[in-house]
Amino acid sequence: MYKKLAKQSEVNEGQIKVVDTKYASIALTKIDGKVIAFEDVCTHDGEAISHGKIENGCIVCPRHFAKFELTSGKAMCMPATEDLTTYPTRITGDDIEVEIED
């Protein structure tokens, strides 16, 4: 089910906004104008990844430098071996909606 998590004006290119939901913290960003949503947790150590840097469409974990491709969640380098959870998004008017469990 799609849930409204933010307004488009609240999510900027290359910056991260974190929204806490019932089940997880969801990080939102824009890459080339497209809204990307992913779980705010590094699969390597379970810590928040939202303080990491976005570089070339990837996020780099600030703790151990694991790297994940943001559109697919694919783990790109060690120490991460498990992909990052990503979520489908859609825009309805000015609202950013993310498909998450109810």
N, C-alpha and C positions, 0 to 999 in steps of 0.2 A: 504494500500500500504506500502511495506517495504521501509524504508529509512536508508541509511548509517548514523550512528551517531558517530561511533568511530572505532578505530583500536583495535584489541585484546590487543596489548601491552599497551594501554592506560587505561585499566580496570583491576585492580588487585583484587585478592581474599580478601574479607572483607573490601575493601576500596570503596569509592563512587566517581564517576565522574558524574557531572551534565552537561547536554547539553540542551541549550535553543533551542526550535523549534518554529515554527509559532504559535502553539496553547498552548504549555505547556513546562515547564521545566521537562526534563526526567532524572531521576537518573539511573545510571548503576552501577552494581556491579557483582562480581562473588561469588557464593556460591557452594562449592564442585566442582569447575571448570565450573559450568553452569552460563551463563550470565543471569542476572535478570534485567528487566527494570520496573520502577515504576514512577508515577508522584511525583514530589518533593514537595508535600504538605501534611501536616497532616490534616486528615479529621475532626479532633476535633477543630482546631483553624485557619486553613488556612495558617499557617506559613510553611516555608521550613523545611523538615524533614531530609534533607541530612547531617546535622551536628550531627545527632543522632548516637548512637552506634549500631553496628550489634552484636547481641548475639544469638547464637543457631538458626540461620536461620531467625531471626526476627530483625526488626529495632525498636529502642526505641526513641520516640520523645524527643529531649533535653529540651523542655519547660514544658510539663505536664506529661511526661513519658507514654503516650499512646504507645501501642506495636502492631506491625503489622507483620504477617507472610509474608515473602517476595515472596515466589513462588506463593501464592494465593492472597495476599493483605488483607487477613482476619484480622479484628480487633480482637486482643486477650485480651484486657483489657480496662477498663474505664481509662480515660474519653472518649475514642473513641468508637463510636457505628456504624460508617459507615466504610466500607472496603476501603482500599487504592487502587487506580486504578493501575493495572499492564498491561503490554504490551507484546505480543508475540515477541520473538527474534529469530534470526537465524544468523549463521556464514556463510559468503561467502568469501572464501580465508582468508585474515586477517581482513576483515571488519565485524563489528558488525552492523547488521541491525535490526531495530525495526519497528513493524507494527503500523503506526500512520496515521492519516488523512493527506491528501495532502493539 
